[in-house]
C-alpha cells in the first residue's frame, strides 16, 4: 500500500511507539485531506460531468487511508485521549466537505 509506505519509510530501523505511529497517522491525515481538497478545487470543474467518479475516487482514497489509521489506533492505550486530535481533524474535514 502506497499510503502505508509513507509511515513505514519514516521509521525504518526504529522501534515505532504508539505515540509516534499516531503522530505519523495525523500527519498522513493532513496530507490526505490536502490532496482531497486540491482534487476538489482544481479538478471539480473539469470533471463536473463525472462527479460520481470524483466521489468514488475520494471514497477509495479514504479507504486506503483507513487501513493505516486503524493500525495506528489499534496500538493506542485504551484509556488515552491521544487520538482525539486525529478524530477532530477528520471531523472538521468531513463537516466542511458536506457543506
Buried (B, 14 or more C-beta within 10 A) or exposed (E): EEBBEBBEEBEEEEEBEBEBBBBBBBEBBEEBBEEBEEBEEEEEEEBEEEEEEBEEBBEEBBEEBBEBBEEBBEEBEEEEEBBEEBEEBBEEBEEEEEE
